[in-house]
Amino acid sequence: GRTVTVSWEIASGSALGFHVLRSAGIDGTPERITGTMLIGGPAFEWIDVDVASGHEYAYRIEALLPPGESQVFGPVIATAATPREVALRQNLPNPFNPATLVRYELPEHAHVQLVVYNALGQPVRTLVNASRAAGWHAVTWDGIDDAGRAAASGVYIARLVVVDNADANHREIRVMRMLMVR
């Protein structure tokens, strides 16, 4: 997933602190997502890291006032971003030893096959062979093949095949080179 940043500023007031409330859409039940009261100011920022791509959220700010009262402001509606196209990003780190992170992006729910091949085109390790939601994804390749053996130093190819759930004949393929140095 991605993040949603909620920020606000106060000019003055008697608030002791603030909490951020979130609901799934405008009609959802708001729940506190801040573990502790936010204090300081006059500018505040909360980064919500627990969002799903393409989902709509409603955020509210709860001001905690003396003596034990509160006032809620909002809502502000935000939709977590979704990738615009299928992408296979360069692995990190590259070159690598002993492991590397392979990242890919899906604009919609699809079946994903992500396989690592050696320079001869032989499959070495299947990293993903499953249905995945729209969004940003990452998987670690630990340099081990499907048989549990350590792969040798050299150039490897990551091949991402994304099959459209609505039309199995429509597939997108992306490839990327990686270098393992043992």
N, C-alpha and C positions, 0 to 999 in steps of 0.2 A: 503494500500500500504506500500512500504518500502521507502528507501532513496537512493540517489546516491550522493557520495562525489566526488567533483572535487577539486583537489589540484594541485598547481604549485609553482615553485620557480623561482626567478629572480636573475641573477648574478649581473647585474648592468643595468643602463638605465635611460632614462629620462621620464618614464611614470609617470603621475600624479596620476593614479589610474587605476582600472580595473572594467569591467563588465563581467558577465557570460551570454553567449547566449545559448539558447537551441532550438533545432528543433526536430520534430517527425521524426526520421530516418535521413539518410544522405541527402536525397533530399528535406526535409522539409524547410520551411522558418525560419531562426533563429530569435528568439525574446529574448530581454533582460529579464532575470529573477531576476536580482539583482535590488532592489529598489533604493539603493544608491550606489555610487561609493565605491569600496573596496580600502582602502589605508593602508599603513604600509609596511609590508614585512620584509625580503625578501621572506618569505614563506606565501602562501595564501591557504585558504580552503573555499569552499562553499558547503553547504549541501542542496541538492534539495529534499524537502520533498513532492513535488507534482508530484510523479511518480506513474504509474500503473504497477502492476506486469506483467512481460512478454513483456512489450513494449520496443522498442529500441529508444534511444535518442542520438542525436549528440550534443556535447558541444563544444563551442568555447570560447576563452578568447579574449576580446576586450581591448587593452591597449589604454588609453586616453593620447595623446601626446600634447605638446604645439606646435604651437598655434592653438588649436581647431581641431587637426587631430587625427586619430585613426588608429590602426593596429590590425588586427584580426588573431589569431593563432588557429590552429586546423583544422579539427574537431577531437574529440576523441569520439568514439562510446561506449555507455554503454547500457546494457539491464538490466532493473530492475528485481530482482530475483523473482522467483515463488516458492511456497512451493513444496517439492518433494512428499508429501503424505498428505492424509486427517489426520487432527489431531484436537483433542479437548484438549486445555490446561487447567491447573488447574485455577479455578477462583481466582480473586484477589479483595479484601482480602478474606481470608478464615481462620477462621470463619469471618462472616460479619454481620453488622447491620448498616444501614438498606438496603444497596445496595451492589452489587458485579458486577465485570466485567467478562463476559464469552468470552473467545477468541477461535477462531477456524481457521483452515487453509485449503485452497482448492487448489489442484494442477491444476485444470481446472474448467471451468464454469460448474455449476451443480445446481440442485434443492436441497435446504437445508431445513430441518425441525429440529429445535432446541426447545425441549420441556423440561420443568422442571416438575419432578414428586415428589410426597411425598414418604415417606418410605413404604407406602402401595401399591405403584405402580400406584396411581391415578394421572392423569395429573393435574397440578396446573396452569401452565402458558406457553403459546406458545410464544416463543421469536422471532422465525423466521420461516416462511413458505413461501419461495419465491426462485426465481432463483438468484444466486449470481455468480459474476465473480471470476476467479482464484485470489488468494491472501490471505492476512491476514485480518481477520475480528474480530470485537468485538461488543458485545451488553451488555447493562447493564440490570440486573434484579433488580428491585426496591423492591423486597419482597412482591409484590402485586400479587394476583391471577387473573385469567381471568375475574372474576366477580367484580374486583375492591376492594376486601377485603385484609387486611394485612394478610400474611401467618404467621403461628405460628412458634415459635422456633423449631428447629429440623434439621434432616438430610434430604437433598433433592438430587435428582439425575438429572443431566443434560444429556439428550440423544440427540446426534447429528446423524441424518440420512441424508446421502448424496446420491442422486440418479443421476446416470450418464445420461446426456442428450441424448447421442447416444444410450444407451441401458438401458431402464427403469427397466429391470430385475437385473441390476448390482447396488447394493447399498452397502455402507459401513456404519457401525454403530460404534459410539464411545460413551462411558459413563464416567461420572465423579461424585464423591460425593462432596457435599457442605454442610456446616454447618451454619445455621442462628441462631444467639443468640440475642434474643430481650431483 
